[in-house]
Amino acid sequence: MASKLSDPWVENRPSRIGVVALRELWPYRELVYFLALRDLKARYKQAFFGIFWAVIQPVAGVAVFTIVFRKLANISSGGIPYLAFAFLGLLAWTYFAASVNAATTSLVANAALVTKVYFPRIAAPVAALVPGLAELAIGLVLLAGIMTHYRIVPGWAALTLPAWVLAAMVVALGAGLLVASLNVKYRDVGAVMPVLLQLWLLATPVAYPSSLVHGGWRWIYALNPMAAVVDGVRWSVLGAEAPGGEALVSGAAALVLLAAGLLYFLRTERKFADVI
């Protein structure tokens, strides 16, 4: 008994490495749910349009894309009505970007929890991935109306849509873990991320098809893991061209990003409570 009392108390004990660290989330699943629900409510609290912002933002983005890329630049959408083409691509990107932005500030926003009680710190960025799923679902309902207007009928590939959404979550989690860790120490990371995500958007086939990239550049372009995600979502829902071998490169890049984000997060999390 005396030996137990003499043991040092460690508030900021680190999570275990790799998959074991993710398994630690299961006992704290209610905390993840609470954090996600709180963030979803806070996002639309006292907002005039409320949850309809989930529709207004992609609609506004598609309007801009239609004028700039379709009308002025005459970008082809591969035989798919451009409204459906751009709207679905923007839905996938909006979920990813919103999740990364939320994950970036997830630890700082929960500083009171981080500094006072122990819980797997990874729960905060993981919870940041959940609210965007509700917005994505609302956007898909509107997309169904657009597809009905253009008489687009999805095929069997629609069954793979959950897999592509999961892929977007993997990419968002990898990037989110990395920037969330950096944001604890360097608060200007949160200010820089929206700019970096805008640049990332331009390197992703949201407003244009990836078929515009030719030759060996396609393999370099595939190092962007979101390229395969957007192409895969369009293939599953709209019947666009199926992702080619370059998707394997994007998949590998996504796994490398996740591994790098997870390792850096676990390496630095013990100092979160002291620095935040």
C-alpha positions in Angstrom: 0.0 0.0 0.0 2.8 2.3 0.9 4.5 1.7 -2.4 1.4 2.8 -4.3 1.2 6.0 -2.3 4.8 6.8 -3.0 4.4 6.3 -6.8 4.7 9.6 -8.7 1.4 11.0 -10.1 1.8 11.8 -13.8 -1.0 14.1 -15.2 0.2 14.2 -18.8 1.1 10.6 -19.4 1.5 9.8 -23.1 -0.8 7.6 -25.1 0.5 4.3 -26.4 2.0 4.1 -29.8 0.2 3.4 -33.1 -3.1 1.5 -33.3 -3.1 1.0 -29.5 -3.4 4.8 -29.1 -6.5 4.7 -31.2 -7.9 1.8 -29.2 -7.7 4.0 -26.1 -10.5 6.1 -27.6 -13.1 3.4 -27.1 -13.5 3.9 -23.3 -13.8 7.6 -24.0 -16.3 7.4 -26.9 -18.9 9.3 -24.9 -16.4 12.2 -24.6 -15.8 12.2 -28.3 -19.5 12.3 -28.9 -19.9 15.1 -26.4 -17.2 17.2 -27.9 -18.5 16.6 -31.4 -22.1 17.5 -30.4 -20.9 20.6 -28.6 -18.9 21.8 -31.6 -21.8 21.2 -33.9 -24.2 23.2 -31.7 -21.7 26.0 -31.3 -21.1 26.3 -35.0 -24.7 27.3 -35.7 -25.6 28.9 -32.4 -27.3 32.3 -32.9 -26.6 31.9 -36.7 -29.4 33.5 -38.8 -29.4 30.7 -41.4 -28.5 28.0 -38.9 -27.8 24.6 -40.4 -28.6 25.9 -43.8 -25.1 27.3 -43.9 -24.2 23.7 -44.9 -26.0 24.3 -48.1 -25.4 28.0 -48.7 -21.6 27.7 -48.7 -21.2 25.0 -51.4 -24.0 26.7 -53.5 -22.1 30.0 -53.4 -18.8 28.2 -54.2 -20.4 26.4 -57.2 -21.8 29.7 -58.5 -18.3 31.1 -58.6 -16.8 28.0 -60.1 -19.4 28.0 -62.8 -18.7 31.6 -63.8 -14.9 31.3 -63.7 -14.1 27.8 -64.8 -17.2 26.8 -66.9 -18.3 30.1 -68.5 -14.9 31.9 -68.8 -12.3 29.1 -69.0 -14.7 26.6 -70.7 -13.4 23.7 -68.5 -14.9 20.4 -69.5 -16.6 18.2 -66.9 -16.4 15.0 -68.8 -20.0 14.8 -70.0 -21.4 15.3 -66.5 -23.5 18.5 -65.9 -21.1 21.0 -64.4 -23.5 21.9 -61.6 -23.5 18.4 -60.2 -19.8 17.9 -61.0 -18.6 20.9 -59.1 -21.2 20.7 -56.3 -20.1 17.1 -55.4 -16.4 18.0 -55.6 -17.0 21.0 -53.3 -19.0 18.9 -50.9 -16.1 16.5 -50.4 -13.6 19.3 -50.2 -15.7 21.4 -47.7 -15.9 18.4 -45.4 -12.2 17.9 -45.5 -11.2 21.6 -45.1 -13.8 22.2 -42.3 -12.5 19.1 -40.4 -8.9 20.2 -40.7 -9.7 23.7 -39.5 -11.7 22.3 -36.6 -8.9 19.8 -35.7 -6.3 22.6 -35.8 -7.9 24.5 -32.9 -9.4 21.4 -31.1 -6.7 21.2 -28.4 -6.6 25.0 -27.8 -10.4 25.2 -27.6 -10.4 22.4 -25.0 -7.5 23.9 -23.0 -9.5 23.6 -19.7 -9.9 19.9 -20.2 -6.3 19.3 -21.4 -4.8 21.1 -18.4 -7.0 19.6 -15.7 -7.9 16.0 -16.4 -6.4 13.1 -18.3 -8.0 11.7 -21.4 -6.5 10.6 -24.7 -5.7 13.9 -26.2 -6.3 12.4 -29.7 -10.0 12.5 -28.8 -10.2 16.2 -29.5 -9.0 16.1 -33.1 -11.0 12.9 -33.8 -14.2 14.6 -32.5 -13.5 17.5 -34.9 -14.1 15.1 -37.8 -17.7 14.3 -36.8 -19.7 17.6 -37.1 -18.8 17.9 -40.8 -20.5 14.5 -41.5 -23.9 16.1 -40.7 -23.2 18.9 -43.1 -22.0 16.5 -45.7 -25.3 14.5 -45.3 -27.3 17.6 -45.8 -25.4 18.5 -48.9 -25.9 15.1 -50.4 -29.6 15.5 -50.0 -29.4 18.7 -52.1 -27.2 16.8 -54.6 -29.9 14.2 -54.9 -32.3 16.9 -56.1 -29.7 18.2 -58.6 -29.2 14.6 -59.9 -32.9 14.2 -60.2 -33.2 17.4 -62.3 -30.5 16.1 -64.6 -31.8 12.5 -64.6 -28.5 11.2 -63.2 -29.0 7.7 -61.8 -26.1 6.3 -59.7 -24.9 2.8 -60.4 -23.5 0.0 -58.2 -20.4 2.2 -57.5 -22.6 4.2 -55.1 -22.0 1.4 -52.6 -18.4 2.6 -52.4 -19.3 6.1 -51.2 -18.8 5.3 -47.5 -15.3 4.1 -48.3 -14.4 7.4 -50.0 -15.8 9.4 -47.1 -13.7 7.3 -44.8 -10.7 8.1 -47.0 -11.4 11.8 -46.6 -11.6 11.3 -42.9 -8.2 9.6 -42.9 -6.6 12.4 -44.8 -8.3 15.0 -42.5 -7.2 13.2 -39.4 -3.5 12.9 -40.6 -3.3 16.6 -41.4 -5.4 17.6 -38.4 -3.2 15.7 -35.9 -0.1 17.4 -37.3 -1.4 20.9 -37.3 -3.2 20.6 -34.0 0.1 19.6 -32.3 1.8 22.6 -33.9 -1.0 25.0 -33.0 -0.5 24.2 -29.3 2.9 25.8 -29.4 2.6 28.1 -32.4 -0.8 29.8 -32.3 -0.3 31.4 -35.7 -0.7 28.0 -37.3 -4.4 28.5 -36.9 -4.2 31.7 -38.9 -2.1 30.2 -41.7 -4.2 27.0 -42.2 -7.0 28.7 -44.2 -4.5 30.1 -46.6 -2.8 26.7 -47.0 -6.1 25.0 -47.5 -7.0 27.5 -50.3 -3.8 26.6 -52.1 -4.5 22.9 -51.5 -7.9 23.5 -53.0 -6.3 24.7 -56.3 -4.2 21.6 -56.4 -7.3 19.3 -56.0 -9.7 18.5 -58.9 -12.7 20.2 -57.3 -13.6 22.8 -60.0 -11.9 20.9 -62.8 -11.3 17.2 -63.7 -8.0 15.5 -62.9 -7.9 14.4 -66.6 -6.5 17.8 -67.4 -3.2 16.7 -65.9 -1.3 14.7 -68.5 1.8 12.4 -68.7 4.2 11.9 -65.8 2.7 14.9 -64.0 -0.3 12.7 -63.1 1.8 10.7 -60.7 3.1 13.8 -59.1 -0.4 15.2 -58.9 -1.5 12.0 -57.2 0.7 12.8 -54.3 -2.2 14.9 -53.2 -4.3 12.4 -51.4 -7.5 14.4 -51.8 -7.2 14.1 -55.6 -8.2 10.4 -55.5 -10.8 11.1 -52.9 -12.6 13.7 -55.0 -12.3 11.5 -58.1 -13.5 8.5 -56.2 -16.6 10.4 -54.8 -17.5 11.5 -58.3 -17.1 8.0 -59.7 -19.3 6.5 -57.0 -22.1 9.0 -57.2 -22.1 10.6 -60.7 -20.6 7.7 -62.7 -17.5 9.7 -63.7 -14.4 8.0 -64.8 -13.1 5.5 -62.2 -9.8 6.4 -60.5 -6.8 4.8 -62.1 -3.5 3.5 -60.8 -2.7 6.9 -59.5 -5.2 6.4 -56.8 -2.7 3.9 -55.2 -0.2 6.7 -55.0 -2.8 9.0 -53.3 -3.7 6.2 -50.9 -0.1 5.7 -50.0 0.3 9.4 -49.5 -2.8 9.4 -47.2 -1.3 6.6 -45.0 2.1 8.4 -44.8 0.3 11.6 -43.8 -1.7 9.7 -41.1 1.4 8.0 -39.8 3.4 11.2 -39.7 0.6 13.1 -38.0 0.0 10.3 -35.4 3.6 9.9 -34.5 4.2 13.6 -34.1 1.1 14.0 -32.1 2.1 11.1 -29.7 5.6 12.5 -29.5 4.5 15.9 -28.4 1.2 15.3 -26.5 2.9 14.9 -23.1 3.9 18.6 -23.2 0.4 19.9 -24.3 -0.8 20.8 -20.8 2.4 22.6 -20.0 2.5 24.7 -23.2 -1.1 25.3 -23.9 
